[in-house]
Amino acid sequence: MSVKVVKFGGSSLADANQFRKVADIIKADPERKFVVPSAPGKRYSDDIKVTDMLYSCYELSASGKSISEQFEKIKERYNGIISDLGIELSLQKEFDEIEYCLKAKSGRDYAASRGEYLNGIILANYLGFEFVDAAEVIFFDDNGAFMLDKTIEAIRERVKDLENVVIPGFYGITLNGTIKTFSRGGSDVTGSIVARAVRAKIYENWTDVSGFLVADPRIVDNAKVIKTITYKELRELSYMGATVLHEDAIFPVRTAGIPINIRNTNDPSAEGTMIVSEETGEEINKTTITGIAGKKGFCAINIEKAMMNGEIGFVKKILDILYKNNLSFEHIPSGIDTMTIVLSSASLEGKEEAVISQIRKEIQPDHLEVEHNIALLAVVGRGMYKTRGTAARVFAALSHARINIKMIDQGSSELNIIVGIGESDFEDAIRCIYNMFIEAE
């Protein structure tokens, strides 16, 4: 029988009522045999995530302060879920061990990982599934680098005789026995790894939205759901700030050709978004573009110098300056006698004067300036390279909204068009492009 791996985010497991929804979803499909839970998230807008409560315990312990009051609140969260579910389970032994380790300053990663660990025990008990501690099967080397091959081998060996399994997300263990976590939101990564290891036919990632939206719903009202998106398109949108899925979660399943389905725990009838391989031959979307995303907080170093295109080593000199100042660039659009280097404003902070001085000395430009308060906006879609006039429509939409374009960049794959605009125009730019391509089509 083919199997599915299902991961549930913090909002999906924030309280007992959410646990019941999760159980109904799992039981509705016998192929959902492997479950990866997050720690309890917010129950309401002003609530605190358990992971943040655990981080707070770590900070208190590290500074020599008592964690008793804060840890008691964590215990209340879990005991409340257990009581409301009506299950026979005591976590007192686990609470005692965790409190002891926190007081012994066992580390920030250890503290954070206990949210998923405890939630996994509760969910396994409630479902009647086998609990497998992620520290048994998810491995990092002593430098903190994830060990994919060793992990896959360990998971396959551990679950080979098990029918239904809960493996908590977010953490694993180093070869020297220290708990190590992925970056925040890393339960997505664990789910992807487990899906790869058990050769799942699909990896379902359950959250609190009904799929990946074409644009940020905080900017575009009633933004439409993307029904199908390729891994490459998702990577482009995630890089530019779209954050439904941890971007590192793509790689384990992508190489194995396993699709990801983003689903809504609170609306399980919604089909959500399917993330598929680029190799599919289907026409996956009817619209020209797949999504729009962007970020603020950039600046541009604008350089002008006559005949720069004929000056050997010109670009190398500039890149050497960036390297010496520990700076990475986002984009370098250029003309015959002009070049723009786009960087994050935060990375240049405190270094701007030195960098500009070094550029003046090394290349002696005719004109040099730094422009701040720039936003980058990406229009992404596999259908763009097949459709004539896509770039013209993007620019026409911005022109009609009287938005000035400061930079244009397009990759050779023709999968995306990136424009630089003023931060004050960011929201309007997203809305006008959305209207041009999504509402109009």
C-alpha positions as CSV (number, residue, x, y, z in Angstrom):
1,M,0.0,0.0,0.0
2,S,1.3,3.5,-0.9
3,V,1.8,5.9,2.0
4,K,1.5,9.6,2.7
5,V,3.5,11.6,5.1
6,V,1.5,14.4,6.8
7,K,3.0,17.3,8.7
8,F,0.9,19.6,10.9
9,G,2.0,23.0,11.9
10,G,1.8,24.8,15.2
11,S,-1.6,26.4,14.6
12,S,-3.0,23.0,13.6
13,L,-2.0,21.6,17.1
14,A,-2.4,24.6,19.3
15,D,-5.1,23.1,21.5
16,A,-7.3,20.0,22.0
17,N,-9.9,21.1,19.5
18,Q,-7.2,21.3,16.8
19,F,-5.9,17.9,17.8
20,R,-9.4,16.5,17.1
21,K,-9.4,18.1,13.6
22,V,-6.0,16.6,13.0
23,A,-7.1,13.1,14.1
24,D,-10.2,13.3,11.8
25,I,-7.9,14.2,8.9
26,I,-5.5,11.4,9.5
27,K,-8.3,8.8,10.1
28,A,-10.1,9.9,6.9
29,D,-7.3,8.4,4.7
30,P,-5.6,5.1,5.7
31,E,-2.6,6.0,3.6
32,R,-1.7,8.8,6.1
33,K,0.6,6.6,8.1
34,F,3.5,8.9,9.0
35,V,2.8,12.0,11.0
36,V,5.2,14.9,11.8
37,P,3.9,17.4,14.4
38,S,5.1,20.9,15.3
39,A,4.9,22.4,18.8
40,P,1.7,24.0,19.9
41,G,1.3,27.4,18.2
42,K,-0.9,30.4,19.1
43,R,-4.5,29.7,20.1
44,Y,-5.4,33.3,19.6
45,S,-3.7,36.5,18.3
46,D,-2.1,37.6,21.6
47,D,-1.1,34.0,22.6
48,I,2.5,32.8,22.9
49,K,3.9,29.9,21.0
50,V,5.2,27.1,23.2
51,T,8.6,27.3,21.3
52,D,8.9,30.9,22.3
53,M,8.0,30.0,25.9
54,L,10.8,27.4,25.8
55,Y,13.3,29.9,24.4
56,S,12.3,32.2,27.3
57,C,13.1,29.4,29.8
58,Y,16.5,29.0,28.1
59,E,17.3,32.7,28.4
60,L,16.2,32.8,32.1
61,S,18.3,29.8,32.9
62,A,21.3,31.1,30.9
63,S,21.2,34.3,33.0
64,G,21.0,32.5,36.3
65,K,17.3,33.2,36.9
66,S,14.5,30.9,38.0
67,I,12.5,29.2,35.3
68,S,9.9,27.7,37.6
69,E,7.1,30.2,36.8
70,Q,7.6,30.1,33.0
71,F,8.0,26.3,32.9
72,E,4.8,25.9,34.9
73,K,2.9,27.7,32.1
74,I,4.4,25.3,29.6
75,K,3.2,22.3,31.7
76,E,-0.2,23.9,31.9
77,R,-0.5,24.1,28.1
78,Y,0.3,20.4,27.6
79,N,-1.7,19.2,30.6
80,G,-4.7,21.2,29.4
81,I,-4.5,19.5,26.0
82,I,-4.3,16.1,27.6
83,S,-7.2,16.8,30.0
84,D,-9.4,18.2,27.2
85,L,-8.7,15.2,25.0
86,G,-9.6,12.8,27.8
87,I,-6.6,10.6,27.3
88,E,-4.8,8.6,30.0
89,L,-1.3,10.1,29.8
90,S,1.1,11.7,32.2
91,L,4.1,13.7,31.1
92,Q,5.4,14.3,34.6
93,K,8.6,12.2,34.0
94,E,9.3,14.1,30.8
95,F,8.6,17.5,32.5
96,D,11.0,16.6,35.3
97,E,13.8,15.6,32.9
98,I,13.3,18.7,30.7
99,E,13.2,21.1,33.7
100,Y,16.4,19.5,35.1
101,C,18.2,19.8,31.7
102,L,17.0,23.4,31.3
103,K,18.4,24.3,34.7
104,A,21.6,22.5,33.8
105,K,21.9,24.8,30.7
106,S,21.6,22.0,28.1
107,G,21.4,24.5,25.3
108,R,19.1,26.7,23.2
109,D,18.4,23.9,20.6
110,Y,17.5,21.4,23.3
111,A,15.1,23.9,24.9
112,A,13.4,24.6,21.6
113,S,13.1,21.0,20.6
114,R,11.1,19.9,23.6
115,G,7.9,21.6,22.2
116,E,7.7,19.2,19.3
117,Y,8.9,16.3,21.4
118,L,6.1,16.6,24.0
119,N,3.5,17.3,21.3
120,G,4.6,14.2,19.4
121,I,4.1,12.1,22.5
122,I,0.6,13.4,23.1
123,L,-0.4,13.0,19.4
124,A,0.9,9.5,19.2
125,N,-1.0,8.5,22.3
126,Y,-4.2,10.1,21.0
127,L,-4.0,8.4,17.6
128,G,-2.7,5.1,18.9
129,F,0.4,5.4,16.8
130,E,4.0,4.5,17.6
131,F,6.1,7.4,18.8
132,V,9.6,7.6,17.4
133,D,11.8,10.3,18.9
134,A,13.5,12.3,16.1
135,A,16.7,12.1,18.1
136,E,16.8,8.4,17.2
137,V,16.7,9.0,13.4
138,I,17.6,12.6,12.4
139,F,21.3,13.1,12.4
140,F,23.7,16.1,12.1
141,D,27.5,15.9,12.1
142,D,29.5,17.5,14.8
143,N,29.7,20.7,12.8
144,G,25.9,20.9,12.7
145,A,25.5,19.9,9.1
146,F,22.5,17.7,8.3
147,M,23.4,14.1,7.3
148,L,20.8,13.1,4.7
149,D,22.1,9.6,3.8
150,K,22.6,8.5,7.4
151,T,19.2,9.9,8.4
152,I,17.3,8.1,5.6
153,E,19.0,4.8,6.4
154,A,18.1,5.2,10.1
155,I,14.5,6.1,9.5
156,R,14.0,3.2,7.1
157,E,15.5,0.8,9.6
158,R,13.5,2.2,12.6
159,V,10.1,2.1,11.0
160,K,10.4,-1.0,8.8
161,D,8.1,-3.1,11.1
162,L,5.8,-0.2,12.2
163,E,2.4,0.5,10.7
164,N,1.6,4.0,11.9
165,V,4.3,6.4,13.3
166,V,4.6,9.9,14.8
167,I,8.0,11.5,14.4
168,P,8.3,15.0,15.9
169,G,9.6,17.7,13.6
170,F,12.3,20.4,13.9
171,Y,15.1,18.6,15.6
172,G,17.6,15.7,15.6
173,I,20.9,14.8,17.2
174,T,24.6,15.3,16.5
175,L,27.0,12.4,16.4
176,N,28.2,13.5,19.8
177,G,24.7,13.2,21.3
178,T,23.7,16.9,21.4
179,I,20.2,17.9,20.3
180,K,20.3,20.1,17.2
181,T,17.4,21.9,15.5
182,F,16.8,23.0,12.0
183,S,16.1,26.8,11.5
184,R,12.7,28.1,12.7
185,G,9.9,26.4,10.9
186,G,12.1,23.3,10.4
187,S,9.3,20.8,11.0
188,D,8.5,21.3,7.3
189,V,12.0,20.0,6.6
190,T,11.5,16.9,8.9
191,G,8.3,16.1,7.1
192,S,10.1,16.2,3.7
193,I,13.0,14.0,5.0
194,V,10.6,11.4,6.3
195,A,8.6,11.4,3.0
196,R,11.9,10.8,1.2
197,A,12.9,8.0,3.5
198,V,9.6,6.1,3.4
199,R,9.2,6.7,-0.3
200,A,5.9,8.4,0.2
201,K,3.6,9.0,-2.8
202,I,2.9,12.5,-1.5
203,Y,3.9,14.8,1.3
204,E,1.0,16.7,2.8
205,N,1.9,19.9,4.7
206,W,-1.1,21.0,6.8
207,T,-1.2,24.6,8.0
208,D,-3.8,27.3,8.5
209,V,-4.2,28.5,4.9
210,S,-5.8,26.8,2.0
211,G,-2.7,26.7,-0.1
212,F,-0.1,29.0,-1.6
213,L,-1.6,32.3,-2.6
214,V,-0.8,34.3,-5.8
215,A,0.0,37.3,-3.7
216,D,0.3,38.3,0.0
217,P,-3.3,38.4,1.3
218,R,-2.3,41.4,3.6
219,I,-1.8,43.4,0.4
220,V,-4.3,41.8,-2.1
221,D,-7.8,41.2,-0.8
222,N,-9.1,37.7,-1.5
223,A,-5.9,36.6,-3.3
224,K,-6.5,33.4,-5.3
225,V,-4.9,30.1,-4.4
226,I,-2.3,28.7,-6.7
227,K,-3.6,25.2,-7.6
228,T,-0.3,23.8,-8.9
229,I,3.2,25.2,-8.8
230,T,6.6,23.8,-9.7
231,Y,9.5,23.5,-7.3
232,K,11.5,26.1,-9.3
233,E,8.6,28.6,-9.1
234,L,8.2,28.0,-5.4
235,R,11.9,28.5,-4.8
236,E,11.8,31.9,-6.6
237,L,8.7,33.0,-4.6
238,S,10.1,31.8,-1.3
239,Y,13.4,33.6,-1.9
240,M,11.4,36.8,-2.4
241,G,9.5,36.5,0.9
242,A,6.6,34.1,0.3
243,T,6.7,31.9,3.4
244,V,4.0,29.2,3.5
245,L,6.7,26.5,3.4
246,H,10.2,26.4,4.8
247,E,12.3,26.7,1.6
248,D,14.8,23.9,2.7
249,A,11.8,21.5,2.8
250,I,11.8,21.4,-1.0
251,F,15.1,19.6,-1.6
252,P,14.7,16.2,0.0
253,V,11.4,15.5,-1.9
254,R,12.3,17.3,-5.1
255,T,15.1,14.9,-5.9
256,A,12.9,11.9,-5.3
257,G,10.0,13.4,-7.4
258,I,7.6,13.4,-4.5
259,P,4.9,16.1,-4.7
260,I,4.0,18.4,-1.8
261,N,0.4,19.3,-1.1
262,I,-0.2,22.4,1.0
263,R,-3.5,21.9,2.9
264,N,-5.7,23.7,5.5
265,T,-6.4,21.9,8.7
266,N,-9.4,24.2,9.3
267,D,-10.8,23.5,5.8
268,P,-9.8,19.9,4.9
269,S,-12.1,19.9,1.9
270,A,-10.0,22.5,0.1
271,E,-7.6,20.9,-2.4
272,G,-4.9,23.4,-1.5
273,T,-1.7,23.8,-3.6
274,M,0.2,21.0,-5.3
275,I,3.9,21.5,-5.6
276,V,5.2,19.3,-8.4
277,S,8.4,18.5,-10.4
278,E,9.4,20.7,-13.4
279,E,9.4,17.6,-15.6
280,T,5.6,17.3,-15.6
281,G,4.2,17.8,-19.1
282,E,0.9,19.2,-18.0
283,E,-0.2,22.7,-18.5
284,I,-0.5,23.4,-14.8
285,N,-1.9,26.9,-14.7
286,K,-4.2,28.8,-17.0
287,T,-2.8,32.2,-16.1
288,T,0.5,33.6,-17.5
289,I,2.0,34.1,-14.1
290,T,2.0,31.9,-11.1
291,G,2.7,34.3,-8.3
292,I,3.9,37.7,-7.1
293,A,6.2,38.3,-4.1
294,G,8.7,40.8,-2.9
295,K,10.7,42.3,-0.1
296,K,11.6,45.8,1.2
297,G,14.9,46.8,2.7
298,F,17.3,47.1,-0.2
299,C,19.7,49.7,-1.5
300,A,21.5,50.2,-4.8
301,I,25.0,51.3,-5.5
302,N,24.8,53.1,-8.9
303,I,28.1,53.3,-10.8
304,E,28.8,55.2,-14.1
305,K,32.1,55.1,-16.0
306,A,32.7,55.7,-19.6
307,M,34.0,52.6,-21.5
308,M,33.7,50.4,-18.5
309,N,32.7,47.5,-20.7
310,G,36.2,47.5,-22.2
311,E,38.0,47.6,-18.9
312,I,39.3,44.2,-18.1
313,G,38.8,43.2,-14.4
314,F,36.3,46.0,-13.8
315,V,33.6,43.8,-12.2
316,K,36.2,41.7,-10.4
317,K,37.5,44.8,-8.6
318,I,34.0,45.6,-7.4
319,L,33.3,42.0,-6.3
320,D,36.6,41.9,-4.4
321,I,35.5,45.0,-2.5
322,L,32.2,43.3,-1.6
323,Y,34.1,40.2,-0.5
324,K,36.5,42.1,1.7
325,N,33.6,43.8,3.4
326,N,31.7,40.5,3.9
327,L,28.9,41.6,1.6
328,S,26.8,39.6,-0.8
329,F,24.8,41.2,-3.6
330,E,21.2,40.4,-4.7
331,H,21.5,41.6,-8.3
332,I,23.9,43.4,-10.6
333,P,22.0,44.8,-13.7
334,S,24.3,46.6,-16.0
335,G,24.6,48.6,-19.2
336,I,27.6,49.6,-21.4
337,D,28.7,52.4,-19.1
338,T,26.6,51.8,-16.0
339,M,26.2,49.2,-13.3
340,T,24.0,48.8,-10.3
341,I,24.7,46.6,-7.3
342,V,21.7,45.8,-5.2
343,L,22.3,44.8,-1.6
344,S,20.2,44.5,1.5
345,S,20.3,47.7,3.5
346,A,21.0,45.9,6.7
347,S,24.2,44.3,5.4
348,L,25.6,47.7,4.2
349,E,24.8,49.5,7.5
350,G,28.0,50.7,9.1
351,K,30.0,49.9,6.0
352,E,28.6,52.3,3.4
353,E,31.2,55.0,3.8
354,A,34.1,52.5,3.6
355,V,32.7,50.6,0.6
356,I,32.0,53.8,-1.4
357,S,35.5,55.1,-0.6
358,Q,37.1,51.8,-1.8
359,I,35.1,51.8,-5.0
360,R,36.1,55.3,-5.8
361,K,39.8,54.4,-5.2
362,E,39.8,51.2,-7.2
363,I,37.7,52.1,-10.3
364,Q,37.6,55.9,-10.3
365,P,34.0,56.2,-11.5
366,D,32.6,59.2,-13.3
367,H,29.6,59.1,-11.0
368,L,28.8,57.1,-7.9
369,E,25.8,57.2,-5.6
370,V,23.9,55.0,-3.1
371,E,20.1,54.9,-3.3
372,H,18.1,53.7,-0.3
373,N,14.6,52.5,0.4
374,I,14.3,50.1,-2.5
375,A,11.9,47.2,-2.7
376,L,12.4,44.2,-5.0
377,L,9.3,42.6,-6.6
378,A,9.4,39.2,-8.4
379,V,6.8,38.2,-11.0
380,V,7.1,34.4,-11.3
381,G,5.6,31.9,-13.7
382,R,6.5,29.0,-15.9
383,G,4.0,30.2,-18.5
384,M,5.9,33.5,-19.0
385,Y,8.4,32.2,-21.5
386,K,5.6,30.9,-23.7
387,T,3.7,34.1,-23.7
388,R,4.7,37.1,-25.7
389,G,4.6,40.5,-24.2
390,T,4.7,39.4,-20.5
391,A,7.4,41.9,-19.6
392,A,5.6,44.7,-21.5
393,R,2.4,44.0,-19.5
394,V,4.3,44.2,-16.2
395,F,5.8,47.5,-17.2
396,A,2.5,48.8,-18.5
397,A,0.7,47.9,-15.3
398,L,3.4,49.8,-13.3
399,S,3.3,52.7,-15.7
400,H,-0.4,53.0,-15.5
401,A,-0.1,53.2,-11.7
402,R,2.6,55.9,-12.0
403,I,5.2,53.7,-10.4
404,N,8.8,54.4,-11.4
405,I,11.0,51.3,-12.1
406,K,14.5,51.7,-10.8
407,M,15.9,48.3,-11.9
408,I,14.9,45.4,-14.2
409,D,16.4,41.9,-14.0
410,Q,15.4,38.7,-15.7
411,G,17.0,35.3,-15.5
412,S,17.9,33.2,-18.5
413,S,15.2,30.7,-17.7
414,E,12.6,33.4,-18.2
415,L,10.9,32.1,-15.1
416,N,10.8,35.4,-13.4
417,I,11.0,39.2,-13.9
418,I,12.4,41.2,-11.0
419,V,11.9,44.9,-10.7
420,G,13.3,47.4,-8.2
421,I,10.9,50.1,-7.1
422,G,10.6,52.6,-4.2
423,E,9.4,51.1,-1.0
424,S,6.5,53.5,-0.9
425,D,5.2,52.0,-4.1
426,F,5.6,48.4,-3.0
427,E,2.0,47.5,-2.1
428,D,0.5,49.4,-5.1
429,A,2.9,47.6,-7.4
430,I,1.8,44.2,-6.3
431,R,-1.9,45.1,-6.6
432,C,-1.6,46.5,-10.1
433,I,0.3,43.5,-11.4
434,Y,-2.1,41.1,-9.7
435,N,-5.0,43.0,-11.4
436,M,-3.3,42.9,-14.8
437,F,-2.5,39.2,-14.8
438,I,-4.9,37.5,-12.5
439,E,-8.1,39.5,-12.4
440,A,-7.9,40.4,-16.1
441,E,-7.3,36.8,-17.2
